[in-house]
Amino acid sequence: MMNTIVTEKMMPFKELEKKIFDYVCEMGRIMTQVILESYDEQLQETRNKKELRCKGTRQTTIKTIMGEVEYSRNVYETKDESGRKAWVYLLDQEMQMDKIGFFSTNLAEKIANVVADNSYHTAAEIISSTSGQSISHGGAWLLVQKLGERISAEETAMVKEMDATGGKGTKELKLLFEEMDGVWLKMQGKGHRKAPKQEMKVATMYEGWEDDGRSCSRCG
């Protein structure tokens, strides 16, 4: 493709920039596939063969900031703590591939950051034009729902742990700063109709302060 770009007639820089960007994303997708499958082969050879029985490869796709990457990785049969049959992908475990659905963490974070300041339609256009991954406004909405469900589950687990311990910790501080506020969010109901705004409570705490080199200090 690079040779094609060079031998083409001179084009506006905007078009050239886009062509090079697409080419780099394509090369990135190919490299990612090759590296992932190479890592998976290494894991297959070095695994504990008594505990992990290889059951062949499975094709999958991950949506990345470079675009969709298709690759194959081995699935293994093993036993869980209760002795029941379980299935694991060693590649996912070893590489900490904490995907949100089929979205990579990097792409999910990028979408979430853009959605925080824009509508889903605008966010989808921004992501599709500034990354190698094309996404619809519906896809962006679904991703945000999955992120919200994950955050909610994590917070629920933290609350249960706090209730179990009575909210008692082991760390003591001489001074603790607390800052609380509310953020009003625009809501959207069924049929894209406007719904009443809802307030989201926000709080943060600081353990102390540090000198910022000027005439004042900042919390940290």
C-alpha positions in Angstrom: 0.0 0.0 0.0 2.9 2.4 0.8 4.2 2.0 -2.8 0.8 2.7 -4.1 0.6 6.0 -2.1 4.1 7.1 -3.3 3.4 6.4 -6.9 0.0 8.1 -6.9 -0.4 11.7 -8.1 0.3 14.4 -5.6 -2.7 14.7 -3.3 -3.8 17.2 -0.6 -2.0 16.7 2.7 -5.3 16.0 4.4 -5.9 13.0 2.1 -2.3 11.9 2.4 -2.5 12.0 6.2 -5.7 9.9 6.2 -4.2 7.3 3.9 -1.1 6.9 6.0 -3.1 6.7 9.2 -5.3 3.9 7.7 -2.1 2.1 6.5 -0.5 2.3 10.0 -3.7 1.0 11.6 -3.8 -1.9 9.1 -0.2 -2.8 9.9 -0.9 -2.5 13.6 -3.8 -5.0 13.3 -1.7 -7.5 11.5 1.1 -7.2 14.1 -1.3 -7.6 16.9 -2.8 -10.8 15.4 0.7 -12.3 14.8 2.0 -11.4 18.3 -1.2 -12.7 20.1 -1.1 -16.0 18.2 2.6 -16.4 18.9 2.1 -15.8 22.6 -0.7 -18.3 22.6 1.6 -21.0 21.0 4.2 -20.3 23.7 1.6 -20.8 26.4 0.4 -24.0 24.9 4.0 -25.4 25.0 4.8 -24.3 28.5 1.5 -25.0 30.3 0.9 -27.6 32.9 -0.3 -30.4 30.6 -1.7 -32.4 33.5 -4.0 -29.7 34.7 -4.8 -28.0 31.4 -6.1 -30.2 28.6 -6.0 -28.4 25.2 -9.3 -28.6 23.3 -8.3 -26.8 20.2 -8.4 -23.2 19.0 -11.3 -20.8 18.9 -11.6 -17.7 16.6 -12.4 -14.4 18.2 -12.3 -10.7 17.6 -11.3 -7.7 19.7 -12.1 -4.1 18.8 -9.1 -1.9 19.3 -8.0 1.7 18.7 -6.5 0.3 15.4 -9.7 -1.5 14.3 -11.0 -5.0 14.6 -8.3 -7.7 15.2 -9.3 -11.3 14.4 -7.1 -14.0 16.0 -7.2 -17.6 17.2 -6.3 -18.8 20.7 -6.5 -22.2 22.5 -9.1 -23.1 25.0 -8.3 -25.5 27.8 -10.3 -27.9 30.0 -9.5 -27.8 33.7 -11.2 -28.1 37.1 -12.3 -25.3 39.3 -11.9 -25.1 43.1 -15.0 -27.3 43.6 -13.7 -29.9 41.2 -16.2 -29.1 38.5 -15.2 -28.9 34.8 -14.2 -25.4 33.7 -12.8 -23.8 30.5 -10.1 -21.2 30.4 -8.2 -19.2 27.8 -4.6 -18.9 29.0 -3.8 -16.0 26.6 -6.6 -13.9 28.1 -5.4 -14.6 31.7 -1.7 -14.1 31.1 -2.1 -10.9 29.1 -4.8 -9.5 31.5 -7.2 -8.9 28.5 -9.8 -7.2 30.6 -12.2 -6.6 27.6 -15.5 -4.8 27.8 -17.5 -7.1 25.6 -15.4 -7.2 22.5 -13.8 -3.8 23.2 -10.2 -3.5 24.3 -9.7 -1.5 27.5 -7.9 1.3 25.6 -10.8 1.7 23.1 -13.4 1.5 25.9 -11.7 4.3 27.9 -11.4 6.4 24.8 -15.1 6.0 24.0 -16.1 6.7 27.6 -14.1 9.9 27.7 -15.6 11.2 24.5 -19.2 10.3 25.6 -18.7 12.2 28.8 -18.7 15.5 26.8 -20.7 14.7 23.7 -23.9 13.0 22.6 -23.7 9.4 21.5 -24.1 10.4 17.8 -21.2 12.9 18.1 -19.0 10.5 20.1 -19.5 7.8 17.5 -18.4 10.2 14.7 -15.4 11.3 16.7 -14.2 7.8 17.5 -14.8 6.6 13.9 -12.8 9.5 12.4 -9.9 9.5 14.9 -9.2 5.8 15.4 -9.1 2.7 13.2 -12.4 1.4 14.6 -15.8 2.4 13.2 -18.6 2.5 15.8 -22.3 3.4 15.7 -24.0 5.6 18.3 -25.9 2.5 19.5 -22.6 0.6 19.9 -21.2 3.5 22.0 -24.4 3.5 24.1 -24.2 -0.3 24.8 -20.5 0.0 25.8 -21.3 2.7 28.3 -24.1 0.5 29.8 -21.6 -2.4 30.2 -19.1 0.0 31.9 -21.8 1.2 34.2 -22.8 -2.3 35.1 -19.2 -3.2 35.9 -18.7 -0.1 38.0 -21.9 -0.8 39.9 -20.9 -4.4 40.6 -17.5 -3.2 41.9 -19.1 -0.6 44.2 -21.7 -3.2 45.5 -18.8 -5.6 46.3 -17.0 -2.8 48.2 -20.1 -1.9 50.2 -20.6 -5.6 51.1 -17.0 -5.8 52.3 -17.4 -2.6 54.3 -20.6 -3.9 55.9 -18.8 -7.2 56.8 -16.0 -5.4 58.6 -18.3 -2.7 60.2 -16.5 0.0 58.2 -13.5 -0.2 60.4 -10.1 0.3 58.8 -6.5 0.0 60.0 -5.2 3.4 58.7 -5.2 6.4 61.0 -4.8 10.0 59.9 -4.3 13.2 61.9 -6.2 15.2 59.3 -8.6 14.3 56.5 -10.1 16.7 53.9 -13.5 15.9 52.4 -15.0 17.5 49.3 -18.6 16.8 48.2 -20.7 18.2 45.4 -23.6 17.2 43.1 -23.6 17.1 39.3 -26.9 17.4 37.5 -27.1 15.1 34.5 -29.3 15.3 31.5 -31.3 12.2 31.1 -33.0 10.6 28.1 -36.0 8.3 28.2 -37.6 5.9 25.7 -38.0 7.2 22.2 -35.1 9.7 22.8 -37.4 11.9 24.8 -36.0 14.2 27.4 -36.4 13.0 31.0 -36.0 14.9 34.2 -32.5 15.7 35.3 -30.9 13.6 38.0 -28.2 14.5 40.4 -25.1 12.4 40.8 -23.4 12.8 44.1 -19.6 13.1 43.9 -17.1 13.0 46.8 -13.4 12.9 47.2 -11.0 12.8 50.1 -7.5 14.1 50.6 -5.0 12.9 53.2 -3.0 16.1 53.4 -1.4 18.7 51.4 1.9 19.5 49.7 3.8 22.7 48.8 3.5 23.4 45.1 6.5 25.8 45.1 4.4 28.9 45.1 2.7 30.9 47.8 0.0 28.3 48.4 -0.4 24.5 49.0 -2.5 21.9 47.3 -4.3 18.9 48.7 -3.0 15.5 47.8 
